[in-house]
Amino acid sequence: YRLAEEGPADIRIGNVASDLGIVTGSGEVTFSLESGSDYLKIDNMTGELSTTERRIDREKLPQCQMIFDENECFLDFEVSVIGPSQSWVDLFEGRVIILDINDNTPTFPSPVLTLTVEENRPVGTLYLLPTATDRDFGRNGIERYELLQEPGGDGGRRDAAARSSVFELQVADTLDGEKQPQLIVKGALDREQRDSYELSLRVRDGGDPARSSQAILRVLITDVNDNSPRFEKSVYEADLAENSSPGTPILQLRATDLDVGVNGQIEYVFGAATESVRRLLRLDETSGWLSVLHRIDREEVNQLRFTVMARDRGQPPKTDKATVVLNIRDENDNVPSIDIRKIGRIPLRDGVASVAEDVLVDTPIALVQVSDRDQGENGVVTCTVVGDVPFQLKPASEGEGEPQNKRKYFLHTSAPLDYEAVRDYNVVIVAVDSGSPSLSSNNSLLVRVGDTNDNPPVFSQAVLEVSFPENNLPGERVATVVATDADSGKNAEITYSLEASPLSSEAPGGIFSIDPDSGDVSVQAVLDREQRDTYEFQVTARDKGVPSLQGSTTVVVRVADRNDNEPRFMQDVFTFYVKENLQPNSPVGMVTVMDFDKGRNAELSLSIQPGDHDQAAGIFSIENDTGTIFSTVSFDREQQTSYTFKVKAVDGGEPPHSATATVSLFVMDENDNAPTVTFPSNSSYTVLPPSSNMRTVVATVVATDADTGLNADLNYSIIGGNPFKLFEIDPASGVVSLVGKLAPKHYGLHRLVVQVNDSGQPPQSTTALLHVFVNESLSNATVVESQVARSLHTPLAQDIAGDPSYELSKQRLSIVIGVVAGIMTVILLILVVVMARYCRSKGKHGYEAGKKDHEDFFTPQQHDKAKKPKKDKKGKKGKQPLYSSIVTVEASKPNGQRYDSVNEKLSDSPGMGRYRSVNGGPGSPDLARHYKSSSPLPTVQLHPQSPTAGKKHQAVQDLPPANTFVGAGDNISIGSDHCSEYS
């Protein structure tokens, strides 16, 4: 048959039945297209052969790539003629010759063609031009070349009549039938006047309508080069073994040039060569050696034909052309290929042919095609069936023109098939070629013998009810269903599966599964009766016959209840915060617990479980109905900050289940503790030399608070005894520093009243006394100790600061100086008398026990918090504290022992004082805690370490030993350099 390329779908090609002389119409004879179905199709009843929807492009068909004769491009196909019930099958081969149409445009190798022409060439000189290529053949191939007028001439006309005045085109026919365009010089060429010409070269094919393209022909005029290279042969032909390694030399092209110098140097380049030639071969430009660039496979390319140009280096260069024909010699590098395909109505898929056991002997069941891509003896193949199987190969056709490297066989049954005896046959086919060494391959076909299947599986019960307890283990068997099948073999092998019940659309696959072979129904999840108590699904039994038959039954699973739910607390850890000093038996928190069971299984009993150290034993109780936790004691954060214990819940099931939760109770702080002054004690004092510098550290008040947080954040302030603003205390650290310059009037005892406040709400405070004795030295410690003891009986509102008689003593000293010249002795005597009487009269004005003052002298003087200590104007820090010059003195007996009894009397004679650094000392009392006395008299207590007071002094309130305020009403003669108003 003949068919033009690029045609539409469903074009009629011919009728195979009429061409074979087969009568159709009765339906007993049918046709089947066994190969060539990519582009062709056949009517099964009429044998009409036509094209498919796939477009046929002659130039893209693999078998037509290297064909240069249009009559040799064809498509092969096979048609099987099948008799009634496939009692006989005939196989015929056909061929459709693909006719070429003009669907390709001729093209030049480049849009710009360059030609060099030497000057002074005579008229009529001919130059070969590059040829165009056209993938079409025959009349659709290249028909003519045209030279158009050079641009800019004659108004830009571009038709064939417009010709150049210097060049004209001549087309010559070559020996191989191609057209060679040639450029002829028809005028004088003078490079000095014009060195280049630009023409247009057009090529047309002979199709209808004709196709054409054009390129720019650029002619360069150069100096004279009058000899062209000449090849030794016009045609070079060589054989090359396929699969030759890259670099293998093939042949050497040689050309000679009679010129010398640059015009005689020859270089070799590819001329008219396809892309595959340039990809597979390498041409040395200097030596002309042609070698292998990439391995060549003869089965893809069996011949390479191309031209090589020899070009000298003259200006312009001269060239010569030689044709190279390279024949690829076959090597036995391909194993035979065995293709097993279906034939007729026998199904064959994935290498398995299904054949009924009642098929007749000598029935063709498959088509076996054996081929070898090699040529000659390398492609001659023999084929056979291996093993003792009831199958044999028979040639599909007896034609003598069948190629040796491509043969077809029918696989026939050679004996009756028995399903009960043998169900499957593995038919192995081996093919061996005749190469040296020979190559072989094999392929196998699994023939599966089919049984007749006419009985479906049957269950003994239509509905199967099963009771199954909850809280099962995954994978536990629920029941076993069994179905029977009257068939045998594969038709009696049953596979079980689960499906949704007709009454329920829910698929059982996520909860239940079934063993497809044994019928064991298993549960894959843990069943919970509280979530669902009934499951219903359908079990289907299918046999393995073809076609498969099936039967089904309904399974109902009823879930039995268990005590399977433990009590569950809403939280694993309950955290509560309560204030300290909470009243006993108050609620401190509530826990929540639940149980998803019902009845007795959901009746819960709550109890308190002691912690690790039994810290909750007897302290907490819990109400069973509400889960409220009560405390039996009042909390004191200073004793214990937190409690941790467990609450246990037990249900009434059998066996009972329980759960525990951890309770963490944190006691929040309240400001219920006043600060405690640990240093200095009220009866101690510090000696400060008058020469002390500014910012000298006098002492540090140290206090503590049992509370925490803001309740323990302490602030220090001086609320009394600092009328000259000599001292200042750091509110945060309690460091008392000297901030004023000491003068003679400041000599003596200073009593500073220091108040310590915390930051709680409401705040708590404590008052302490700091005694500072300003003097150059401590000559009489007993006198100072008596002054300290007397200050303890002086009201806090009254300032004790320095020597109050300083100004009066200075006036009297002036009088003495005025009369000293005349009556020195008399004046001295008068002064002694006056001073003695003056001191005795001042002693009578001291504090008397039992005398009610207008105000409570223990009441602290209101301290103006807004008045802050003045800072150094220069902003400089104070000097380093001079601790080496300050000592703290506590009163002692003359023999060095401390006063241990309040009834002991203070002797007038001075005793040795005990000195210690201000860096440490006994703690001071918490005075604020004891200011709540309702007594009309001042409340005092004699400190064991203090000198004894007079008999009329009484202790009216019990205070801690450190709270020391001592009254002194007796007249005591003090021999010292300075006297105060309370001495």
C-alpha positions, 0 to 999 in steps of 0.5 A: 500500500502507498500513503502520503505523509502528514495525512489526517486520521481515519484515511482509508489505506486498503481492504486486507480482506479483498486483497487476500481474497477472503469473503466477509460478512458472515461474522465467522472470520475476523481480523486482528492487527498484531503489529503496527498499531501505532499508526494503523488500525483495522476493522475486525469484521470488514478488514478495512485498513486505515490510519489512526489519530497519530500523525505520520511524519516521513522525516521523523520515522526512525526507519527512514532517517538514513533513507535517501530513496523515497520508495524505501520508506515504509511501515510494516504491519501484521494482520491475523485472520481468525477462524470460527472459535479460533479453530484456525489462525493465519498471520499475514504481513503487510507494508505501507510505503510512506510517500513524501510531500513538500513539508520541509523548506530548503535551508542554507547552513547559515543565514550569512554565506561568506565567499572570498574572491581574489582580485584580477580574476578573469571574467568567467571565473567560477566559485562553488557556493555552499549548498542548501539542504532539504529533508524532502526528496525527488521533486520536493527537493531542491530545484533551483538557486537564484542570485538576487540584486545586491541591496541598494540597486534598482530601487531595492528589487528582489526578483530573479530578473534583477542581476548583479553587474559583476557576478552571476549564478550558475547551477551545475548538476553533480554526479550524485544528482545534486545541484551545485550553485556556482558564482561566476565572475563576469566583470573586472574585480579591483580590490582597491576600488571595492573590497566586498559585495553583498548579494542575496542567494535564494533556493527553491524546491520543486513542490507545489506550492514551492518553498524557498529561503534565502541567505546573504552572500557576502563576497570578499575581494582579496589578493591573488591566490591562483591555485586551489587545493586538490584531493588525491581522491574525490571519494574516500570510502572506509569500513569502521567496526561499530563500538570502536573506542573514541580516538580510533583513527579511520582514514586520512584525507590528503590534498595538495596545493601548488601554491607556496606560503600561506596560500599553500597551507591547507586546513580540512573542515567538514562540508555538507555533513549532518549533525550526527556526523559532527557529533560522532566523528572528529576531523583534524584540521591540520593533518586531515585524519578522521577519527572516532569522537563517540562510539558508533552503534551500527543498529542506529547508524549503518552508514555515514556519508558526508563531504570534507572541504580542503581549504588553503590559507590564501586570501581568498582561500581556495577549496576542494571537496571530497566525499567520504563514505563510512560503512559501519561494520557489524559486531555481535553485540546484541543478544536476541530479543524474545517478544511474547504477545497475545494471539487471538482471544487468549488473554495475556497480561504481565507475562501470564496467559490464562488458558481454560483447561478444556482448550483443544490440543494444538491451539495457538495460545501466544505469538513469539517473535524472535529478532536480533539487531545484528546482521549476517550470521550474527543475526541468524537466530534459532528458538526452542522451548525448554523443559517437559511442558505440553507446549511447542513452537511452530513457524507462523509463516512458511515464506522464504523471504522472511529475514533471518534475524526476525522470525515469528512462531506460534506457541501451541498446546501439544497435549491436553491440559488438566487443572486438577493435575497441574495448575500452572506451567512456566514455559521457558523459551531460549533463543541463540544467535549464530555469532562467534561467540554466540549470544543467547537470551530467554523469556518465560511465559506463565500459563495458568490453567483455569477451572470452571467455577459455578458454586458460591461460598455458603455460611451456616448462619445468616446472622451471628451474635457474639458477646465480647467484654470491653477492655480487651487486648488489641488483636484478641479474637472475637469469633470465627466464621466459616463458609464452604464451597462445593467447588475444588481447587482455586474455585474452592479457596475462600477469602474472607473480608469485612464490609459495612452492614446494610443497616449501618454505613460505618466501615468496620475496618478501623476496629475489626479485622478478619484473617482472609484465610481462616475467618478469625475475626479480631478486634484491633482497638480497645472496646469501651462500653461507655462509648459504644455497646453494639457493633454490626458488620458483614463478613463476605466470603469470595472464592478465587474462581474466574469470575469470582463468586461470593456469599455473606453473613451478618455479625453482631458484637455486643460489648459487655461492661467492666469496671474499667474507668479509674477516678480521674482528677481534673489536674495532676497537681493542685496548687493553692495559696493561703494567708498565714494566721488563717482561722482553724477549720477554714477551707483552703482549696477544692479538688475535682475528681470524676469517674465515667463508670456508673453505680457502685463503680462511680461512688468515690471516697476521698482521703488525705494521704500524708506527704514524704515527711508526714507534714500534712498528718492531722493538719488537713481534712477533705469533704467527700461530697464536694472535695473541699480541703479544710485546715485544722490549724492556723498557719505561720509562714515563719514556721513553715512556708509550704505543705505538700500532700496527696489526695486519694480517690477510690471508687466502689468497683470490684476490684476498686480503682483509685487515683491520686493527685498532689496538692501543693499549699503555699503560705503567703506572708503577712506583716506580723513581725516587727524588726529586731535590732541586734546591734547595738544594745541600748546600754552600750556607747561609742567613743568618738574623738573630736578630731574625727573627719567628716563621713567618719562611720560612727556605728552600724545599726543591724536589724532583722525581720522574720517576715519576707519580701516587702515585709522584711525590707527595712529602712533606718532613720534617726528620730531624736537626739540629733539637734546639731545634725551631726549624725546621719544614718543610711536608710538602707544599710543602717550605717551612722556617719558623722556629717557635721564638724565637731566643736567644743560644745559637742563634747560629751554624751550624745543619745541617738534615737534610731527607728527601724521600719519595715515596708509591710502594710501596715508597717511595723517598727522598732526603736533603739538607742545609740550612745556616742561619747565625744571626747579626746580620751576615755579617762573615766569609763565609770562616769560615762557609764553612769551618764548612759544609765541616766539617759535610759531614764530620760524621756526620748523627746528630750535631746541628750547631745554634748555639754549644755553648760559649755556657754556658761562656763566660758563666761565665768572663765572671762570673769576669772581672767579679769581679776586674776592679776590681783586676787588669784588665790581668792578667785580660785577658792571662789571658783571651787566653791561655786562649781561644787555648789552648781553641780550639786544643785543640778543633780536635784533636777534629775528624773524621779521614779513615780513622777508623772510627766506631761508626756510619755517619755518612751513615746518616740518623737515624730520623725519628719520623713520628708527631711532627708539628710543633706548631701555634700554640695560637691557630690563627693563621697565621704572618706573611708570610715575610721573604725580604728578611732571608735570603740564601744564601751559596756559598763563593768564592775571595778573588778571587771565583772558585769552587773548581774543584779538589779539591786547592786549599787553603782560605786563612785569610784571609776572602774575599768571598762571593757572595750570592743569594736563597733563591728559587733555587739549584743542585739537590741530589743524590739521596743515597739512591740512593748509600747502598748502598756496602759500604765500611767507611769513610764515602763522601765526595766533594769538591764542586768548589765546596767548600774543599779538604780535607786530603791525608788525605781521599779520595773513595771513591765516585763521586757526582754533583757535587751530592752534596757531603759534605766532611770538614775535619780540619785545624786552622783558626784562626777569628776570630769572635764565637762558636766551636763544638765543631767549629771 
